Amino acid sequence: MPFRAPVSDTYRKKSPFEGLLEHIAKVRECVHILRDGIIKYIDENFENFHEIAEKVSELEHEADLIKGNIRAHLPRSVLMPVDKRYFLWLLREQDAILDHAENLAQLLDLRHTIIPKEMKDDFKDHMNLVAATVEEMEKAVENVKDLLMTSFSGRERDETKEYIHNVHQKEWEADQKRYAITAKIYEMEDKLDAMDEYHLLKIVDWIDDIADHAENAADWLRAMIAK
């Protein structure tokens, strides 16, 4: 009689959740590197920013490989403990964070724009809030591992929901900072070169997009665990 692996072993080999955790770890690492690079960029330390952009692109590529592996090995004959559609949308939104991070890093590398001194702290605060949004999202995704181990117990689910709430709170705070920065840019438009103004608006928008996609990922996670 041919050897058959235990069902638990088969499921473990096909389970996409380990890949999801690897992917979100790449997201967090990428955003942290981008945040540190942007803080230096704001302080007009442009010398090594190209290395930051290259590292962000490298991490985005590594995460793409993880994403491809997850999609290639999603279980077909074995039921997943969550809705597969929601899982894939969560993965897609995590991936969108990486795409926006890479696009932003490349934009900053193409043109070194001086941030007006009146806005430097605001830009730093905004980037830190966006990074914090991603950190809260990572905690929520990591908690899925505990949810699965406890068969979606009330306590573990409540913890995940709390992390998701934190994601929404941080994203809201980032939005408020984005609005304040945009208002300052328009207030100073008579003093700004047209291309500088355009570039500053682009930077603040693309930074904020990262938090938006973290919030979207948290929403898909909430849908995924709503059993």
C-alpha positions, 0 to 999 in steps of 0.5 A: 500500500503506498505511503500517504502523508498524514492529513495534517502534514499535507495541509501544513505543506500547502498552507499559505499562512506561513507565506502570508507572514513572510510577505508582511515581514517584507512589507514592514522591513521595506517601509522601515527602510523607506521611512529611515531614508525619507527622514534623511531625505527631509534633512537634505541628506541625499548622498546615499538615497539611491541605495535606499531606492535599490534596497526597497526595490530588492525587497519588493522583488523578494516579496513578489516571489513570496506572493507568487509562491503563495498563489501557486500553492493555494490549496485546491483539494483542501479547504482553507479555514478562511474565505480564499477570496478575502485571503487573496485580497488581503495579500493584494493590498499588502503587495500594493504597499510595496508597490507604492513604497517602490514608486515613492523611493524611485520618485525621490531618487529621480529628483532631490527636492528641498523640503521647506523648513516650515514643513520638515517636522510635519513630513517626518511626523507624517512618515512616522504615522504611516510606518506606525499604521503598517506596524499595527497591520503587521500585528493584526496579520501575525495574530491570525496564526494564533487565531488558527491555532485556537479555532477562532476563539473569542479572545484571539479574535478580539485581539485581532480586531483591536489591532485592526482598530489601531490600524484605522486610528493611525491611518486617520491620524496620517490623513490629518497630517497629510491634510495639514501639510497639503494646506501649508504647501498651498499657503506657500505656493507663491514662494515655491517653484512650480515643480517643487510644489508639484513634487511636494504634493506628490510626495505627501500623497504617495506617502499617505497611499501606503497607509491607505493600503494598510487600512485596506488590508486590515479591512480584508483581514476583518472580513476574513476572520468574520466567521 
